Amino acid sequence: MSDSKLGIYDQSLYMIHNRLFFRLFQVGNSLDRQCLNELGISPVHWAVMGALSRPQLNDAGMSFSDLTEYLGISRQSLDNVLKRLEREGSVQRVTSDEDKRAKNVALTPLGQQNWLDLQEHFFHFYHQAMSGFALDDLASLIHLLNKLNVGLKQIDLKQLGTDVN
């Protein structure tokens, strides 16, 4: 950042923001590592199966686009995970109830069973990871992370005339 731009940004606030985003980066990496080491799946794999296991979906599944939007991941990342889950027999493409020409992604019976089999592991994973938090801390953390997620979705550096390249 040039010296002329430093004046418009409070340096103590910058240091806090920098530390926060670095900690988020570390938490994401720790989650990746622990998911793979302890559960044998990636967080994206976990999130996809969790999204598809929600009771309100029944066996109808979700469209690929809705799933990318719900999870907040790229089409490419989702496609790679879905290909792996399809090879394992955990997900399948099913005809959409709304549009017979469209395909939804849904858990197979094997995928549903795999999801159920992981629940006890998830319980212990959550319990150990969150053991230092009071219930109020958890509710506050969820609230704050939701606010951060909204802020991240609103970022548009082009509107400020900022060239990041």
C-alpha positions, -999 to +999 in steps of 0.1 A: +000+000+000+015+034-010+022+060+017-005+083+002-031+056+007-020+047+042-033+080+056-069+072+048-067+038+066-064+037+104-032+016+109-044+000+142-077-011+125-056-024+095-036-045+119-067-060+135-083-067+101-051-083+089-048-105+120-085-115+117-083-125+081-050-144+088-068-162+116-097-171+093-071-185+069-055-206+096-089-219+108-098-229+073-065-248+069-069-264+103-105-275+094-092-289+061-064-308+078-085-322+107-114-332+084-091-352+063-071-367+092-100-375+115-130-380+092-113-389+059-133-363+040-127-327+030-149-299+044-164-294+009-173-331+008-188-328+042-208-296+033-221-311+000-234-343+018-248-321+046-266-299+021-281-328+002-291-346+034-315-319+046-350-334+052-368-307+032-351-319+000-366-354+004-351-374-025-355-346-050-321-332-044-309-298-056-300-282-089-262-278-094-267-240-095-287-239-063-261-261-046-232-238-056-252-208-044-261-226-011-226-236-004-209-205-017-183-224-038-173-223-074-189-245-100-155-262-106-149-270-070-184-285-067-181-304-099-149-321-087-165-331-054-196-344-071-176-365-095-158-381-066-191-387-047-207-401-079-177-425-083-182-436-047-219-441-053-229-415-028-247-391-051-266-393-084-282-370-109-320-373-108-347-357-130-360-325-115-396-326-103-401-290-116-384-294-150-382-329-165-353-318-188-332-307-158-311-328-135-307-324-097-280-338-075-293-361-047-278-385-022-282-422-031-293-446-004-255-454+001-248-417+004-276-413+030-262-443+049-226-428+047-240-395+061-257-413+089-226-433+097-206-401+100-229-384+125-213-398+156-179-387+143-193-353+136-207-350+171-173-358+187-155-335+162-178-306+171-176-314+208-138-314+209-134-283+186-159-262+205-152-274+240-138-240+251-169-221+241-200-213+261-234-215+243-235-177+242-201-176+226-212-199+199-244-179+192-223-147+190-197-164+168-224-175+143-239-140+143-205-124+137-195-148+110-228-143+092-222-105+093-187-111+079-200-133+052-225-106+042-197-080+041-175-103+020-203-108-006-206-070-009-169-064-018-165-046-051-131-030-054-138-018-089-165+005-076-138+024-056-116+027-087-090+004-070-069-016-094-058-048-076-036-060-105 
